[in-house]
């Protein structure tokens, strides 16, 4: 069975879905545990995804924490720390507190 090339719309949707999954610290922990965050090719892909922080792409992002975590994923020490469950849980709890108490 032949696979047809991915369309621009499909690529946009897939990249947005991946980006928004970064709003979940436990998913980032899973990626760190699996070793994917250590892969230089994946690190380059994370760097590439930073275009989502600019207009007009940023308007499509529903979970702003995803953009904050994308920025943090550029930092080696954060990627390494996310391998530890206690650190990932602390980040998850801090995120919950921020949602609970932050008002703008």
N, C-alpha and C positions, 0 to 999 in steps of 0.2 A: 504494500500500500504506500503510495507516494504522499508526502506531506507538502502541503502548499506553503509558500513563504508567509510569514506572519505579516499582517497588515499594520500600518501605522497606528490605527485605532486599537488593535489588539495589544500592541507593544505598550501604548500609553496606559491602557487598563491594567496590564500585568505589572508594569513598573509602579503605578499608583498603588495597586494592591500590596505589593511587596513593601513599598515605603510605609504605608499605613500599618503594616504588621509590626513595624519597629516601634509603634506606640505601646507595645506590650513588652515590658521588661523581661517577662518570663520566656517570651519567644526569643529575645536576644540572648538570654541565658542558654536556651536550647541550641542556638546557632554557635555560641561560644563553646559549649560542651562538645558539639559535633566536630569542632575543628574548622568549620567553614570560615570563621572570622580570622583564622590564621592564614588562609589561602591568599596569596598575593593577587591572584586574578579577582577574587571576590572583593578584596580591599580596593582594587582599581574600580570595580563596579560601584562600590559604595561612594567613591570619590565622584564618579560619573553622575550618580543620582543626585548630587547636590544642586543640579539645575532646578529641582523642584522647589528650592527656596526663593526662586526669582519669579517675577511676573512673566507671563500670565499663569504659570503652572501652580504657583502657591495657592491660587484661588480654588483649586480643585481638592486641596488637602483638607479633609474633615477633622483629622486628629493632629493638632499642632504639636503635641508631644512627639510625634513621629519625626518632625523636623529637628527638634531638640536632640533626640536620640541619634538621628543621622549625623548630626554635628559631632556628638560624643563618640560615635563609632569611627571617626577619623583618628581618634586618639588611641595609641597602642595600649596605654595603661588602663583605659576604660575597657577595651576589648578583653584584656587579660583578666581584669577584676570580675567581669561578667561571667567568667567560668566558675566562680565560687558562688554556691547557692546562697550563702548568707549575705553576700553583697547584692546579688540579684533580688533577694527578698527585701532588703533594705531599700533598694531603689524602687521596687514595687510599692512598698509601704509609703515612701516619701511621695510618690506620684499620687497615691490615694489621698494623702493629707493635703496635697496641693489642690486637688479637685475639690476636696471637702471645704477648705477654708479660704481659697483664693477667690476674691471678688474683684471685678473690674468695673 
